[in-house]
Amino acid sequence: MRYERQARLVDQRRLERAKAAVMGMGGLGNFVAMELALAGVGHIYVVDRDRVEETNLNRQFLFRDEDIGRPKAEVAAERLREINPKVRITPVRGDAKHLDLDVDLIFDCLDVWEEKQALWKKEIPVVFGSIGGWIGMVGIFIEKHPKFVARPATDVLGASAGIVGSLMAQEGIKELSGQKSPLRNKILHIDLRRLEFTVLEL
């Protein structure tokens, strides 16, 4: 059984009925989408308006050299279907600010500040993630939204994207399977250089 090792940790049937949108298929989005697919989330939308560039390849492992120039959403969907053909993957090319998707949870993996803020205004719970340099942040916005968080930076280590993206996926899977994440309406601030973790109230 594909999900046997997690069957006692989550409600698998509920996960298989769940619908989630991963907004942004950069470093964070690659890790989040992969973990959701591996966990068996029933329907995953992968959303990005950009095309694969060579500078993506140090952390965006769903893409290969031969994918340079292709739409990220389409390539990511192909690879995720290979990882788990039992889940439904829908690629969406477009601006996250103007999308209206019927989903249970949104994963904010965007690196454009205005698009992140637009997501937070939707009436759908958001798993927030951000990374820049040696700083990472993860939070879940149910009713409250932050007045300010640090803007994403351009310097990113692939392993750091993996840490933050995996935490986003883990807490989102809890929510999608009927559990409450301890990060609801909070932000986990991670100093990845010093390995210091601080939980901040909104």
C-alpha positions as CSV (number, residue, x, y, z in Angstrom):
1,M,0.0,0.0,0.0
2,R,1.5,3.3,-1.1
3,Y,0.5,5.3,2.0
4,E,0.9,2.5,4.6
5,R,3.8,4.3,6.5
6,Q,1.7,7.4,7.1
7,A,-1.7,5.8,7.6
8,R,-1.6,6.1,11.4
9,L,-0.5,9.7,11.3
10,V,-3.1,11.3,9.0
11,D,-6.6,10.7,7.7
12,Q,-5.7,9.4,4.3
13,R,-9.2,9.4,2.9
14,R,-9.6,13.0,3.8
15,L,-6.3,13.8,2.1
16,E,-7.4,12.0,-1.0
17,R,-10.5,14.2,-1.1
18,A,-8.6,17.4,-0.5
19,K,-7.8,20.1,-3.1
20,A,-4.8,22.4,-2.8
21,A,-3.1,25.1,-4.8
22,V,0.6,25.6,-4.8
23,M,1.2,29.2,-5.9
24,G,4.6,29.6,-7.4
25,M,6.8,26.8,-8.7
26,G,10.1,28.2,-7.5
27,G,12.4,26.6,-4.8
28,L,9.6,26.4,-2.2
29,G,6.9,25.4,-4.6
30,N,8.9,22.5,-5.9
31,F,9.3,21.0,-2.5
32,V,5.8,21.7,-1.4
33,A,4.2,20.2,-4.5
34,M,6.4,17.1,-4.4
35,E,5.5,16.5,-0.7
36,L,1.8,16.9,-1.3
37,A,1.9,14.6,-4.3
38,L,3.9,11.9,-2.3
39,A,1.4,12.2,0.5
40,G,-1.6,11.6,-1.8
41,V,-3.4,14.9,-1.7
42,G,-6.2,14.3,-4.2
43,H,-6.1,17.3,-6.5
44,I,-3.1,19.7,-6.7
45,Y,-3.1,22.9,-8.8
46,V,0.5,24.1,-9.6
47,V,0.4,27.7,-10.5
48,D,3.2,29.8,-12.2
49,R,3.4,32.2,-15.0
50,D,7.1,32.0,-15.7
51,R,9.3,29.7,-17.7
52,V,12.3,27.6,-16.6
53,E,15.6,29.4,-16.4
54,E,19.1,28.1,-15.8
55,T,19.4,29.9,-12.5
56,N,16.4,27.9,-11.2
57,L,18.3,24.6,-11.4
58,N,20.2,24.9,-8.1
59,R,17.1,24.4,-6.1
60,Q,14.1,23.7,-8.4
61,F,14.7,20.0,-8.8
62,L,11.5,19.3,-10.8
63,F,13.2,21.0,-13.7
64,R,16.1,19.8,-15.9
65,D,18.5,21.5,-18.4
66,E,16.3,20.4,-21.3
67,D,13.3,22.2,-19.7
68,I,14.9,25.6,-20.0
69,G,12.4,27.9,-21.8
70,R,9.3,25.7,-21.1
71,P,6.5,26.9,-18.8
72,K,7.2,25.9,-15.2
73,A,3.6,24.9,-14.4
74,E,3.5,22.4,-17.3
75,V,6.9,20.9,-16.6
76,A,6.1,20.6,-12.8
77,A,2.8,18.9,-13.6
78,E,4.5,16.3,-15.8
79,R,7.1,15.4,-13.1
80,L,4.6,15.3,-10.3
81,R,2.4,12.8,-12.3
82,E,5.5,10.7,-12.6
83,I,6.1,10.8,-8.9
84,N,2.5,9.8,-8.1
85,P,0.1,8.9,-10.9
86,K,-2.7,8.4,-8.4
87,V,-3.1,12.2,-7.7
88,R,-4.7,14.7,-10.1
89,I,-2.3,17.5,-11.1
90,T,-3.6,20.6,-12.9
91,P,-1.1,23.1,-14.3
92,V,-2.2,26.8,-14.3
93,R,-0.2,29.5,-16.1
94,G,-1.2,32.9,-14.8
95,D,-1.0,35.7,-12.2
96,A,-2.0,34.4,-8.7
97,K,-3.7,37.8,-7.9
98,H,-6.5,37.1,-10.4
99,L,-7.0,33.3,-9.9
100,D,-10.2,32.0,-8.4
101,L,-9.7,28.3,-7.6
102,D,-12.0,26.1,-5.7
103,V,-9.5,24.6,-3.1
104,D,-9.3,23.8,0.6
105,L,-5.9,25.3,1.1
106,I,-3.5,27.6,-0.7
107,F,0.3,27.3,-0.4
108,D,1.9,30.7,-0.8
109,C,5.3,30.0,-2.4
110,L,5.4,33.3,-4.3
111,D,8.4,35.7,-4.5
112,V,6.4,38.7,-5.7
113,W,5.3,40.7,-2.7
114,E,2.1,42.2,-4.2
115,E,0.9,38.7,-5.2
116,K,1.5,37.4,-1.8
117,Q,-0.6,40.1,-0.2
118,A,-3.3,39.5,-2.7
119,L,-3.5,35.8,-1.7
120,W,-3.9,36.7,2.0
121,K,-7.1,38.6,1.2
122,K,-8.8,35.5,-0.2
123,E,-11.3,33.7,2.0
124,I,-9.2,30.5,1.9
125,P,-6.6,29.4,4.5
126,V,-3.1,30.1,3.4
127,V,0.1,28.3,4.2
128,F,2.7,31.1,4.0
129,G,6.4,30.6,3.2
130,S,9.3,32.9,2.5
131,I,13.0,32.5,2.2
132,G,16.0,34.8,1.6
133,G,19.6,34.4,2.4
134,W,19.7,32.5,5.7
135,I,16.3,33.4,6.9
136,G,13.1,31.4,6.4
137,M,9.5,31.9,7.6
138,V,6.5,29.6,7.7
139,G,3.0,30.4,8.9
140,I,-0.7,29.5,8.5
141,F,-3.2,32.3,8.1
142,I,-6.7,31.3,8.9
143,E,-8.3,34.5,10.2
144,K,-5.4,36.8,10.9
145,H,-2.9,38.1,8.4
146,P,0.4,39.7,9.1
147,K,0.8,43.4,8.9
148,F,4.4,43.0,7.9
149,V,6.9,40.3,7.2
150,A,10.3,40.5,5.6
151,R,10.2,40.6,1.8
152,P,11.7,37.6,0.0
153,A,15.4,38.0,-1.1
154,T,17.0,36.8,-4.2
155,D,19.9,34.8,-2.6
156,V,18.7,31.3,-1.9
157,L,20.5,28.0,-1.0
158,G,18.8,24.9,-2.3
159,A,18.9,23.1,1.0
160,S,17.3,26.0,2.8
161,A,14.4,26.0,0.3
162,G,14.0,22.3,1.1
163,I,13.8,22.9,4.8
164,V,11.2,25.7,4.6
165,G,9.2,24.0,1.8
166,S,9.0,20.7,3.7
167,L,7.8,22.5,6.8
168,M,5.1,24.2,4.7
169,A,4.0,20.9,3.3
170,Q,4.0,19.2,6.7
171,E,1.8,21.8,8.4
172,G,-0.5,22.0,5.3
173,I,-0.9,18.2,5.3
174,K,-1.9,18.4,9.0
175,E,-4.6,20.9,8.1
176,L,-5.8,19.0,5.0
177,S,-6.1,15.8,7.0
178,G,-8.3,17.4,9.7
179,Q,-5.5,18.3,12.3
180,K,-4.8,21.8,13.5
181,S,-1.2,23.1,12.9
182,P,0.4,24.8,15.9
183,L,1.4,27.5,13.4
184,R,-2.2,28.7,12.9
185,N,-2.1,32.5,12.9
186,K,1.6,32.5,13.8
187,I,4.9,32.7,12.0
188,L,7.8,30.4,12.6
189,H,11.0,32.5,12.0
190,I,14.0,30.4,11.2
191,D,17.6,31.6,11.4
192,L,19.2,28.9,9.2
193,R,22.7,30.1,9.8
194,R,22.4,29.7,13.6
195,L,19.6,27.1,13.6
196,E,17.4,29.3,15.8
197,F,13.7,28.8,15.7
198,T,11.3,31.5,17.0
199,V,7.5,31.4,16.9
200,L,5.9,34.9,16.5
201,E,2.2,35.7,17.2
202,L,0.4,37.7,14.6
